[in-house]
Amino acid sequence: QVQIVESGGGLVQPGGSLRLSCTASGSMFNILSMGWYRQAPGKQRQLVATITIDGITNYADSVKGRFTISRDFVKKAVYLEMSSLKPEDTAVYYCKTVLTTTVGYWGQGTQVTVSS
């Protein structure tokens, strides 16, 4: 069984920064990629950033230049450094760990609120 646990969310003022962490545990041979997605109230879940085992990154246009994803696959962990946060970044942030092209696991999510 695989468990995905996110941490680091919270309340921050516009222009501020936060660092999200995600750790996977359980039975898994290897990780193909890990990533962050977010879902705001009334909206669909959308990609924020992903990173592959080879370090290839992909970012949503809305976060490019402000967010940075990094990983430590030995620790089965992925991080998201968020800066210059905007109110529209407010959402529940979910971590996804992809093991194969058809197998992936989601965490429970961590709330990020950007408000003054």
Beta strands, then each sheet from edge to edge (+ up, - down):
strand 1: 2-7
strand 2: 10-12
strand 3: 18-26
strand 4: 33-39
strand 5: 46-52
strand 6: 57-59
strand 7: 67-72
strand 8: 77-82
strand 9: 91-98
strand 10: 104-106
strand 11: 110-114
sheet 1: 1+ 3- 8+ 7-
sheet 2: 2+ 11+ 9- 4+ 5- 6+
sheet 3: 2+ 11+ 9- 10+
end
